């Protein structure tokens, strides 16, 4: 299955998961569905997330973890 190209307007790391605001909706993805690394990361490590300038990806600098917005949203569709 091809990864959907979606652009995030903003992200909000929360205790239960990662909230992603898209142009037409908002999704919340549990940490266990984001990646094995983030599922086992501390709250501090999860909260330190950066949205890429184009809105296509999310980066966690403490782990050097990069995930595409499209791949994350596909997991909850």
C-alpha positions, 0 to 999 in steps of 0.5 A, a space after each residue: 500500500 502506498 503512503 498517503 501524502 498528507 500535510 499537517 497544520 500542527 501537532 500536539 504530543 499528548 499523554 495518550 498519543 500524538 494529535 495531528 491537525 490536518 486541513 480537513 480533520 484531526 486525528 489522535 494516534 496512540 503511541 503504540 501505533 506510532 513506532 516501537 521506539 515511541 511506544 517505549 519512550 518517556 513522556 519527556 522524549 515523546 513531547 519533544 517533537 518537531 513538525 517539518 517546515 513543509 508539514 510532511 514529517 515529524 521529528 523527535 530529536 532526542 531519538 533521531 526518529 522521523 515519521 511521515 504524517 501520511 504513514 501515521 494517519 494511514 494507521 488509524 484509517 
